[in-house]
């Protein structure tokens, strides 16, 4: 593995899953693997779990960690090629990325979409330029379209808590007060398609995701029907892909409650956090026995540690 930008960078998902589970049992087994290696964590947006879990994963492997909130502490970056920089940007991304690549052995980047220009966001231009100019392995800490470390942690969590070989997993849209990216939903979809699960998506009409990530997954517009016999329910809001970045529905009836769980197979409920309580998910679920949100967050450490270990072994040893 050179870069980790999506599930497509993983040669064998099941094998990587087993390695993550082993690391969870023995997190310091490879504490010398990253000695004298430095990971730079670049944040263009706020972060809690991603920042802390990635830092802990790197430290468990013996790595040095440098963190920069580039949106607040760095120069405004220009990404267009051949532009005359006489406006608000101060530094070109080709220069910044090249320098960071000299300081760091691996770079992790978190950057959200603007939700204005679909072509710009889905081109993943920001990440691709870091890959091109930094010339060191790049790890996605969430991009405009995907959040692979989160989805890998979700897969680990499902594996740990499943009660049958092929559980039914439902991704359900939830209300929110503002437009959110499709990244988590996209990423969760493509990881579930690589896992041994029966996967279904439910959302109001108009919230269809990009088929590149959902494939032939069944889309059910009746949430109660979709939840029937579910073993896991993944709750997440996203804005429209077709009417890009738009909020088409604020239907509070899509918020998951204990009453809706009655048609499930004692389903466990998942959310990547942060969550707006009593808008996306009810208190009764989040504080109840069916919630796995804390377990998911814990597994962020081991999804990241497994990925960093692979990159270290394949590129520096």
C-alpha positions in Angstrom: 0.0 0.0 0.0 1.4 3.4 -1.1 -1.5 5.7 -0.4 -4.7 5.2 1.5 -7.5 7.3 -0.1 -10.2 4.7 -0.5 -11.0 1.0 -0.1 -9.6 0.5 -3.6 -6.1 1.0 -2.1 -6.6 -2.1 0.0 -5.5 -5.3 -1.7 -7.4 -7.6 0.7 -10.0 -6.1 3.0 -10.6 -9.2 5.0 -6.9 -9.6 5.7 -6.5 -6.0 6.7 -9.5 -6.4 9.0 -7.9 -9.3 10.8 -4.7 -7.4 11.2 -6.6 -4.5 12.8 -8.3 -6.9 15.2 -4.9 -8.3 16.2 -3.5 -4.8 16.8 -6.5 -4.1 19.0 -5.4 -7.0 21.2 -1.7 -6.1 21.1 -1.5 -2.3 20.2 2.2 -1.9 21.2 3.5 -5.0 19.5 5.0 -2.9 16.7 6.0 0.1 18.9 9.5 0.3 17.2 8.2 0.0 13.6 7.9 3.8 13.1 11.0 4.8 15.0 12.5 7.9 13.5 9.6 8.3 11.1 7.4 11.3 11.1 3.7 11.7 10.1 2.3 15.1 9.4 -1.4 15.6 10.0 -2.8 18.5 8.0 -6.3 19.7 8.9 -8.3 22.0 6.7 -11.4 21.5 8.9 -12.2 20.8 12.5 -11.6 17.3 13.9 -11.9 15.4 17.2 -11.9 11.6 16.7 -9.9 11.7 13.5 -7.1 13.9 15.0 -6.8 12.1 18.3 -7.2 8.5 16.9 -4.6 9.1 14.1 -2.2 10.6 16.5 -2.6 7.7 19.0 -2.3 5.1 16.2 1.0 6.7 15.0 2.3 6.9 18.6 1.5 3.2 19.1 3.8 2.5 16.2 6.6 4.7 17.6 6.2 7.5 15.1 6.8 11.2 15.6 3.6 13.3 15.0 3.4 16.9 13.7 -0.1 18.5 13.5 -1.0 21.7 11.6 -4.4 23.3 11.3 -3.6 24.7 7.9 -6.9 26.5 7.6 -6.1 28.6 10.7 -2.3 28.5 11.0 -1.0 28.3 7.4 -1.1 30.5 4.3 -4.1 30.4 2.0 -3.3 27.8 -0.7 -3.7 28.2 -4.4 -4.5 25.0 -6.3 -5.0 26.2 -9.9 -2.1 25.6 -12.3 -0.5 28.5 -14.2 -2.4 31.1 -12.3 -1.2 34.6 -11.6 -1.4 34.8 -7.8 -2.5 38.4 -7.4 -5.6 37.6 -5.3 -6.1 36.2 -1.8 -4.0 33.1 -2.0 -0.4 33.3 -0.7 1.3 30.0 -1.4 0.8 27.4 -4.2 -0.1 23.9 -3.2 2.8 22.5 -5.3 5.3 24.4 -3.1 3.6 23.7 0.2 3.1 20.0 -0.5 6.7 19.6 -1.7 8.1 21.1 1.4 5.9 19.0 3.7 7.1 16.0 1.9 10.6 16.8 2.9 9.6 17.2 6.5 7.4 14.2 6.8 7.6 10.5 5.8 3.8 10.2 5.6 1.2 12.9 5.4 -2.5 12.6 6.5 -4.9 15.2 5.2 -8.4 16.2 6.1 -10.3 18.5 3.7 -14.1 18.9 3.2 -16.0 19.8 0.0 -17.3 23.3 -0.6 -20.6 21.7 -1.8 -20.8 24.3 -4.6 -19.2 22.7 -7.6 -19.7 18.9 -7.9 -17.0 18.5 -10.5 -14.4 20.3 -8.4 -15.3 18.4 -5.2 -15.5 14.9 -6.9 -12.2 15.4 -8.8 -10.4 15.3 -5.4 -8.0 17.8 -6.9 -6.6 18.8 -3.5 -5.6 15.2 -2.5 -4.3 14.4 -6.0 -2.0 17.4 -5.9 -0.6 16.3 -2.6 0.0 12.9 -4.0 1.8 14.4 -7.0 3.9 17.1 -5.2 4.6 15.7 -1.7 6.0 12.4 -3.1 5.4 10.6 0.1 2.5 8.3 1.1 -0.8 10.2 1.6 -3.5 9.0 4.0 -7.0 10.4 3.8 -8.4 11.7 7.1 -11.5 12.5 5.1 -11.8 14.1 1.7 -14.5 15.8 -0.3 -16.0 12.4 -1.2 -14.7 9.7 1.1 -13.8 8.9 4.7 -12.1 5.6 4.5 -10.5 5.3 8.0 -14.0 5.9 9.5 -15.6 3.2 7.2 -12.8 0.7 8.0 -13.5 1.3 11.7 -17.2 0.7 11.1 -16.4 -2.6 9.4 -14.3 -3.6 12.4 -17.2 -2.7 14.7 -19.7 -4.7 12.7 -17.4 -7.7 12.7 -17.0 -7.5 16.5 -20.7 -7.3 17.2 -22.4 -9.4 14.6 -24.4 -12.4 15.7 -24.6 -14.2 12.3 -22.2 -14.6 9.4 -23.9 -12.2 7.0 -25.8 -9.5 8.9 -28.2 -7.1 7.3 -26.8 -3.6 7.4 -28.9 -0.5 6.7 -27.6 2.9 5.9 -30.3 5.4 6.7 -30.4 9.2 5.9 -31.2 11.4 8.9 -32.3 15.0 9.2 -29.8 17.8 9.9 -30.0 21.6 10.1 -27.4 22.3 7.4 -26.0 20.6 4.2 -23.4 18.0 4.9 -21.0 16.1 2.5 -21.8 12.7 1.1 -18.3 11.5 2.1 -19.2 9.2 5.1 -22.2 7.7 3.2 -20.2 7.2 0.0 -17.3 5.6 1.9 -19.5 3.4 4.1 -21.3 2.1 1.0 -18.1 1.0 -0.8 -16.7 -0.6 2.3 -19.9 -2.5 2.9 -19.8 -3.8 -0.7 -16.4 -5.3 0.1 -17.7 -6.8 3.3 -19.8 -10.0 3.9 -23.0 -8.2 4.6 -26.5 -7.8 3.2 -26.5 -4.0 2.5 -29.5 -1.7 2.0 -29.7 2.1 1.7 -32.8 4.1 2.7 -33.4 7.8 2.2 -36.0 10.3 0.9 -36.2 10.6 -2.8 -33.6 13.1 -4.2 -30.8 11.9 -1.8 -29.5 9.2 -4.1 -25.7 8.8 -3.8 -23.2 8.5 -6.7 -23.6 5.1 -8.1 -19.8 4.7 -8.3 -19.9 4.1 -4.6 -23.2 2.4 -4.1 -23.1 0.0 -7.1 -26.2 -2.2 -7.2 -27.2 -1.7 -3.6 -31.0 -1.7 -3.1 -32.4 1.7 -2.4 -35.6 1.7 -0.4 -37.5 5.0 0.1 -39.7 3.6 2.9 -37.5 3.7 6.1 -39.7 1.3 8.1 -39.5 -1.3 5.3 -35.8 -0.9 5.0 -35.2 -1.4 8.7 -37.2 -4.7 8.9 -34.9 -7.5 10.2 -31.9 -5.2 10.2 -28.9 -6.2 12.4 -27.1 -2.9 12.1 -28.4 0.6 11.3 -25.9 3.3 10.3 -27.4 6.7 10.7 -26.0 9.6 8.7 -27.1 12.8 7.1 -25.9 13.9 3.6 -26.9 16.6 1.2 -28.2 15.9 -2.3 -25.7 14.6 -4.9 -27.9 15.2 -8.0 -29.1 18.7 -6.8 -25.6 19.1 -5.5 -25.2 20.3 -1.9 -28.9 21.1 -1.5 -31.1 20.1 1.4 -34.3 18.7 -0.1 -36.0 17.5 3.0 -36.1 18.4 6.7 -38.5 15.6 7.6 -38.1 15.0 11.3 -39.9 11.6 10.9 -36.6 10.2 9.6 -34.9 10.5 13.0 -34.4 7.0 14.4 -36.2 6.1 17.7 -36.6 3.0 19.8 -40.1 2.6 18.3 -38.6 2.2 14.8 -36.2 -0.5 16.1 -39.1 -2.8 16.9 -39.1 -4.2 13.4 -35.4 -4.9 13.4 -33.5 -8.0 14.6 -32.4 -6.2 17.8 -30.4 -3.9 15.6 -27.3 -2.1 16.9 -27.2 1.6 15.9 -24.1 3.3 14.5 -23.1 6.9 13.8 -19.7 8.4 13.0 -20.0 11.4 15.4 -20.4 14.2 16.0 -24.1 13.9 16.2 -26.8 16.5 16.7 -28.9 14.8 19.4 -32.6 14.7 19.0 -32.3 15.8 15.3 -30.3 13.0 13.7 -30.6 10.5 16.6 -32.7 10.4 19.7 -31.2 10.5 23.2 -33.0 7.2 24.0 -31.0 5.4 21.4 -27.6 7.2 21.9 -27.8 6.6 25.6 -29.3 3.2 25.4 -27.9 -0.4 25.0 -28.2 -0.5 21.2 -25.7 2.3 20.5 -22.3 1.5 19.2 -21.1 5.0 18.6 -18.3 4.9 21.3 -17.1 1.5 20.1 -16.9 2.9 16.6 -14.8 5.8 17.8 -12.5 3.5 19.7 -11.9 1.4 16.6 -10.8 4.5 14.7 -7.4 4.0 16.4 -7.0 0.4 15.1 -8.3 1.1 11.6 -5.6 3.8 11.3 -2.9 1.8 13.0 -3.4 -1.1 10.6 -3.2 1.2 7.6 -0.1 3.0 8.9 1.6 -0.3 9.7 1.0 -1.5 6.1 2.4 1.7 4.7 5.5 1.6 7.0 6.2 -2.0 6.1 5.8 -1.7 2.4 7.5 1.7 1.9 10.2 2.0 4.6 11.4 -1.5 5.5 
